[in-house]
Amino acid sequence: MAGVVVSGAQVSYISQDCEEIPEFLGRKYGHMAKRLDLSFNLLRSLEGLKTFSYLEELILDNNLLGNDLLLPRLPHLHTLTLNKNQISELESLLDHLAEVVPSLQYLSLLGNMACPNELVCKEKDEDDYQRYRYFVLHKLTNLKFLDTRKVTRREREEAVVRGAFMKVVKPKDAKAFWENAATSTMENILRATDSSETTSYKTQRCFVPLPSHPIRSTNCV
């Protein structure tokens, strides 16, 4: 099929401008795929994942998935990346993930409103991001990696003690959020250019650290 790349149990269907998962993907590859990459599409629904019951890794970066995101139960899934989508409500997402992906160990949400990261919103700082991490770890207790960082023992302890009180409030103005993100990104570009630190900037803007084994590496590629 045009656009499909298959390598062993890895299936990629990238940059195809699809708004939903094509039926033929599940029919042909659902029984064997362990890693599925659907990044850089226009996905708003994940209904077509129902036949991919053996998935271990799922990459959904750069789509249009929002707060109505629904995953089927995927008992073997340990890696999920949802970077640069349109998710703004964190708690409902985490509650859903706790129910349908009980084996999840690696999660990345960078570039969403629900993830208060200073690289995409200049009004957020490291304290905001750390509170977000405590809350996520309170909800998903089996995580070993969150975004680009390994979960530390201290974070686990803090999540148990006060993670429930670290709920991230959804931004009131989505338009303002994206305007701030664009402004912050441009400022970083200009700063990197002026100081000849283009390589450093490329490292900052890398969202998806997808290691071959998600517990051993956090390096961006």
Buried (B, 14 or more C-beta within 10 A) or exposed (E): EEEBEBEEBBBBBBEBEBEEBBEEBBEBBBEEBBBBBBBBBEBBBBEBBBBBBBBBBBBBBBBEBBBEBEBBEBEEBBBBBBBBBBBBBBBBBBEEBBEBBBEBBBBBBBBBBBBBBBBBBBEBEEEBBBBBBBBBBBBBEEBBBBBBEBBEEEBBEBBEEEBEEBBBEBBEEEEEBBEBBEEBBEEBEEEBEEEEBEEEBEEEBBBBBBBEEBEEBBEBE
